[in-house]
Amino acid sequence: MDGKSAAEVRRAAAFRVALREFARESEHAARKARLTPQRYLLLLLVKGAEDGTERATISELCSRLHLAQSTVTELVNRAVEVGLVRRRTSANDGRVVYVELTDEGDRRFSEAFEALAGERRALRKVVTKLGG
């Protein structure tokens, strides 16, 4: 490997280490907020909906999670059962059902999300260095 390739490999390795650290800390923060890592991710993707509405359809969640509809539906069902999310039918189209956070889901999500502020900053620094 030439010098540039070796430097690229080192940056890629540092990025992978940072990603793993972020994932590990995310799991820890989720569990501290009484969430499974999967439920934390579900709440994150609902709250952080791409359109800014803080709600998502099952199809949108499937696309963002890269999971089958049956898997996402089961994840949502379990989150509904424990009071973290609710389903709401669209006022404009009765065929569309949105998943939204409940007050309890929002409280637990916020607890975990806030605990990860430092980890997000650290990950952004590593991502910035990748360009170099």
Secondary structure, DSSP 8 states (H G I E B T S, - for coil): --HHHHHHHHHHHHHHHHHHHHHHHHHHHHHHTT--HHHHHHHHHHHT-TTSSSEE-HHHHHHHHT--HHHHHHHHHHHHHTTSEEEEE-SS-TT-EEEEE-HHHHHHHHHHHHHTHHHHHHHHHHHHHHT-
